[in-house]
Amino acid sequence: MAQRFDAIVIGTGQSGPPLAVRLGQSGRKTAVIERAAFGGTCVNVGCTPTKAYVACARAAHVARHAADFGVRIGGGELASGVPAGNVHVDLAFVKARKERIVGASRDGVERWLREAPNVTVFKGHARFSGAHAVRVSTHDGAQADLEAPEIFINTGTRAQIPAIPGLETIRYETNSTLLALEQLPEHLAICGASYVALEFAQMFRRFGSRVTVLVRGQRILSREDEDFSHAVQDLLAREGVAFRFGAQPRSVAPLEGDAGVRIALDSGPLDASHLLFATGRVPNTDDLGLDAAGIETDTHGLIAVDGQLRTAVEGIWALGDVNGRGAFTHSSYDDFQIVAANLLDGKARSADTRIPAYAVYVDPPLARVGLSEREVRERGKPALIATMPMSRVGRARERGETGGFMKAMVDPQTQRILGAAIFGIEGDEAIHTFIDTMTAGAPYTTLQYAMHVHPTVSELVPTLLDGLKPLA
Ligand SMILES: Cc1cc2nc3c(=O)[nH]c(=O)nc-3n(C[C@H](O)[C@H](O)[C@H](O)COP(=O)(O)OP(=O)(O)OC[C@H]3O[C@@H](n4cnc5c(N)ncnc54)[C@H](O)[C@@H]3O)c2cc1C
């Protein structure tokens, strides 16, 4: 006999839990199903643990450069003559610290769901058995059949592993397993050059590992403007991260004595103690029984949705990374807000008008909103552009971190901001001056007339905009 609910939420990523709670509060009898760790990727193996590691890596970096600030913390000198201090990173401690932060969030999500009114938690793997029927298989082999007129998919993604000859003979790392190490890799090779790859590259380099990034093409962060790609590469190279371009692994094999892996590249082999794959993500839609529900996916496994995040099947929504309309915690949470607004609050909200925004958490971060310069050029319409080095920002000079630059593009006719990016200290915070102005649909002059607090990064945004000139 199937258990009847008003709503079923599959997956507890960044939209599932708040939605389940809101559904329960609305009086709907709601089932929420999680097969692994509550809170999903962000909480357990994504944003939270990596940003906890970034913080530890930054502490090591600052300690090594303490002498630049007149702070003496012990002897030692790097080969370059840079004072090194006696900095040693205890990865087991770093991991334990991360586990405490992650554990508190994960437990908080579970408790929140279990205590929510009208919400029943199921622990197991969910599979559609019909358009409005789901079977939950628990780890102890039990099964529960659930039915509901409204079903919400929030099953997220997992690491994509490229098919390389010899893969089955080696040990390799993903974002999940790398975060479980307690001993520092001697030499970490990273396959991939997007944000996950680069965050790990810098943090492990700062921890003390040798790091080599294998870039398939000729530049890192291929979706960013070239000037940002090069600036981030320069930063990481200065810290000692090595890059190999045009480097697609042809095969992999174990090194003798379990010492690591040999990666065959066209330019010659690379030996590393550890190999991390950060080559993209696969949606968790292949084991959901979507056929039984009549839901189709595209060639990447993504579920097509409309602006309200409704799938082609009446009464089924897809939220978060699986719908391909953003692959971030904030886009998944925004998906929850859109569904809740339309379904529960009688308000019309759509993902169609969402302005894309994100940050790459190298240190300093690269944050971006709206269009890139390349995308503005591709529009083929007149535009204004301004750039400014972070060395002009007082806050950056005072902190001794003047690397990076800002960029903004404006439509000269409407005066609306088309896009902006900041690569520099606190860029992930300062970008919100642009995000909020763009969301309000206000002209860029609003930012020029605003009185910003001194000394901040944001206070230089009006000065940046003073330099707008036609895009050549
Ligand atoms: C290393 C790394 C760093 C990241 N850093 C950032 C960052 O700094 N900022 C940012 O915005 N984003 C970051 N992201 C992306 C971010 O983690 C995701 O975009 C975010 O978690 C949203 O995911 P989601 O809500 O779609 O689902 P997820 O968080 O992936 O959760 C899906 C959940 O569904 C469960 N599930 C899957 N299938 C089933 C099933 N059949 N039955 C039951 N349960 C199921 C899974 O176990 C999982 O708990 C990072 C990702 C990675 C990998």
The ligand as an SDF file (V2000), in Angstrom:
LIG
                    3D

 53 58  0  0  0  0  0  0  0  0999 V2000
   33.9480   21.4710   -4.4380 C   0  0  0  0  0  0  0  0  0  0  0  0
   32.7290   22.3310   -4.6640 C   0  0  0  0  0  0  0  0  0  0  0  0
   32.7240   23.6320   -4.2030 C   0  0  0  0  0  0  0  0  0  0  0  0
   31.6040   24.4280   -4.3860 C   0  0  0  0  0  0  0  0  0  0  0  0
   31.6460   25.7250   -3.9510 N   0  0  0  0  0  0  0  0  0  0  0  0
   30.5770   26.5330   -4.1540 C   0  0  0  0  0  0  0  0  0  0  0  0
   30.5810   27.8750   -3.6790 C   0  0  0  0  0  0  0  0  0  0  0  0
   31.5460   28.3490   -3.0870 O   0  0  0  0  0  0  0  0  0  0  0  0
   29.4750   28.6270   -3.8890 N   0  0  0  0  0  0  0  0  0  0  0  0
   28.3720   28.1350   -4.5440 C   0  0  0  0  0  0  0  0  0  0  0  0
   27.3970   28.8650   -4.7010 O   0  0  0  0  0  0  0  0  0  0  0  0
   28.3490   26.8650   -5.0080 N   0  0  0  0  0  0  0  0  0  0  0  0
   29.4080   26.0440   -4.8220 C   0  0  0  0  0  0  0  0  0  0  0  0
   29.3610   24.7490   -5.2680 N   0  0  0  0  0  0  0  0  0  0  0  0
   28.1320   24.2580   -5.9460 C   0  0  0  0  0  0  0  0  0  0  0  0
   27.0650   23.9150   -4.9000 C   0  0  0  0  0  0  0  0  0  0  0  0
   27.5690   22.9820   -3.9800 O   0  0  0  0  0  0  0  0  0  0  0  0
   25.7790   23.3760   -5.5420 C   0  0  0  0  0  0  0  0  0  0  0  0
   25.4280   24.2060   -6.6140 O   0  0  0  0  0  0  0  0  0  0  0  0
   24.6910   23.3770   -4.4820 C   0  0  0  0  0  0  0  0  0  0  0  0
   24.9720   22.3940   -3.5230 O   0  0  0  0  0  0  0  0  0  0  0  0
   23.2810   23.1860   -5.0270 C   0  0  0  0  0  0  0  0  0  0  0  0
   23.0250   21.8630   -5.2580 O   0  0  0  0  0  0  0  0  0  0  0  0
   21.5600   21.2760   -5.3320 P   0  0  0  0  0  0  0  0  0  0  0  0
   20.6530   22.0340   -4.4340 O   0  0  0  0  0  0  0  0  0  0  0  0
   21.1820   21.1810   -6.7420 O   0  0  0  0  0  0  0  0  0  0  0  0
   21.7420   19.7850   -4.7700 O   0  0  0  0  0  0  0  0  0  0  0  0
   22.8910   19.0990   -3.9270 P   0  0  0  0  0  0  0  0  0  0  0  0
   23.4550   20.0420   -2.9320 O   0  0  0  0  0  0  0  0  0  0  0  0
   23.8400   18.4440   -4.8560 O   0  0  0  0  0  0  0  0  0  0  0  0
   22.0800   18.0100   -3.1010 O   0  0  0  0  0  0  0  0  0  0  0  0
   21.3700   16.9810   -3.7190 C   0  0  0  0  0  0  0  0  0  0  0  0
   20.9790   15.9540   -2.6700 C   0  0  0  0  0  0  0  0  0  0  0  0
   20.1060   15.0020   -3.2600 O   0  0  0  0  0  0  0  0  0  0  0  0
   20.4470   13.7060   -2.7680 C   0  0  0  0  0  0  0  0  0  0  0  0
   19.9950   12.7290   -3.7560 N   0  0  0  0  0  0  0  0  0  0  0  0
   20.4410   12.5730   -5.0290 C   0  0  0  0  0  0  0  0  0  0  0  0
   19.7500   11.6030   -5.6540 N   0  0  0  0  0  0  0  0  0  0  0  0
   18.8550   11.1280   -4.7510 C   0  0  0  0  0  0  0  0  0  0  0  0
   17.8680   10.1040   -4.8010 C   0  0  0  0  0  0  0  0  0  0  0  0
   17.6370    9.4120   -5.9310 N   0  0  0  0  0  0  0  0  0  0  0  0
   17.1570    9.8530   -3.6890 N   0  0  0  0  0  0  0  0  0  0  0  0
   17.3500   10.5700   -2.5430 C   0  0  0  0  0  0  0  0  0  0  0  0
   18.2760   11.5520   -2.4540 N   0  0  0  0  0  0  0  0  0  0  0  0
   19.0070   11.8290   -3.5410 C   0  0  0  0  0  0  0  0  0  0  0  0
   21.9540   13.7670   -2.6160 C   0  0  0  0  0  0  0  0  0  0  0  0
   22.4100   12.7830   -1.7130 O   0  0  0  0  0  0  0  0  0  0  0  0
   22.1570   15.1760   -2.1130 C   0  0  0  0  0  0  0  0  0  0  0  0
   22.1240   15.2160   -0.6980 O   0  0  0  0  0  0  0  0  0  0  0  0
   30.4600   23.9110   -5.0650 C   0  0  0  0  0  0  0  0  0  0  0  0
   30.4520   22.5870   -5.5140 C   0  0  0  0  0  0  0  0  0  0  0  0
   31.5790   21.8020   -5.3190 C   0  0  0  0  0  0  0  0  0  0  0  0
   31.5550   20.3840   -5.8190 C   0  0  0  0  0  0  0  0  0  0  0  0
  1  2  1  0
  2  3  1  0
  2 52  2  0
  3  4  2  0
  4  5  1  0
  4 50  1  0
  5  6  2  0
  6  7  1  0
  6 13  1  0
  7  8  2  0
  7  9  1  0
  9 10  1  0
 10 11  2  0
 10 12  1  0
 12 13  2  0
 13 14  1  0
 14 15  1  0
 14 50  1  0
 15 16  1  0
 16 17  1  0
 16 18  1  0
 18 19  1  0
 18 20  1  0
 20 21  1  0
 20 22  1  0
 22 23  1  0
 23 24  1  0
 24 25  2  0
 24 26  1  0
 24 27  1  0
 27 28  1  0
 28 29  2  0
 28 30  1  0
 28 31  1  0
 31 32  1  0
 32 33  1  0
 33 34  1  0
 33 48  1  0
 34 35  1  0
 35 36  1  0
 35 46  1  0
 36 37  1  0
 36 45  1  0
 37 38  2  0
 38 39  1  0
 39 40  1  0
 39 45  2  0
 40 41  1  0
 40 42  2  0
 42 43  1  0
 43 44  2  0
 44 45  1  0
 46 47  1  0
 46 48  1  0
 48 49  1  0
 50 51  2  0
 51 52  1  0
 52 53  1  0
M  END
$$$$
